[in-house]
């Protein structure tokens, strides 16, 4: 039941973000932050939840952030300077 709720919430979030003509990169960053917020709520909310769901959400959040960072680098929005990444333009 909880998996169905997560899938419905995730699809509604993507649909609502695309309805307001949000940029694709901003949609990905927003989805990444919502994964992290869901993980924090599940870990510290006191809900009786399975460990596999928390591990799944953490892996999804990490892979989403790596994917977003790679796409930003391919679009030349991140630039290397002194071994640190700096966000040049939004």
N, C-alpha and C positions, 0 to 999 in steps of 0.2 A: 504493500500500500504506500509506503513511504517513497519507494522508488518511482512509483507513478506520479506522486506529488512533485518530486524533484524534476521529472521529465516535463510535466505540464508547466511548472514554474519556469524552467529553462527555456522552453519553446515560447512561452508568453513574453519572456524578457527579450528574446531575440526579435520576436515579431514587433514588440512595442518600440524597440530601439530602431528597427528598420523603418517603422512607420513615420518617425520624426526626421527621416532623412539624415541620420547620423552617419558620420564617416566610418568606413569599415575598420580602420585601426582603432578608433575610439570605441567601437562596439567590442572589439577584442579585449581592450584594456578594461572596459567596464565589466565584461564577463569574468576576466581574471580576478578583479577585485571582489566580485560577488562570490566566486569560489572561495576566496580567502575568508570572507565574512561568514559564509555558511560553515566553514570548518571551525572558525572561532566560536560560533553559536553552538555547534554540536559538541565541541570539546568542553566548553565552560558553561553550557546551559543547564547542565544537570540532567539531560535527557538520557534515558537508557537506550543507547544506540550501539550497533555492532561496530567492532573495530575495523571490519573490512570496508564499511562505508566511509569512515574517516580516512582510511588509507587511500581509498579510491579518490576521494575529493582532494586530498593533498597531492596525489600524483597528477590529477587533472589540472590543478592550479599551477603546479610547477611546469608541466609541459606547455600549458597555455602561455605562461610568462616567457618561456624560451622561444616559443613560436612567435609571439608578439615582438620580442626583441630582435629576432632574426629578420622579420618582415620590415621592421623599422630600419635596420641596418641596410637591407637591400634597397630601401627607398631613400637612402642617404639622409635620414633624419637623425641618426646617431653618428657621431664622428669620434675617432680616436684622438686623444690628446693627452700626453703624459701618462699612458697606460690606464687612463680612466675614461669611461664613456660619458660624454656630455650630450644632453638633449639640445639639438640646435634649433629646430623649428617644429612647431606643432603641426 
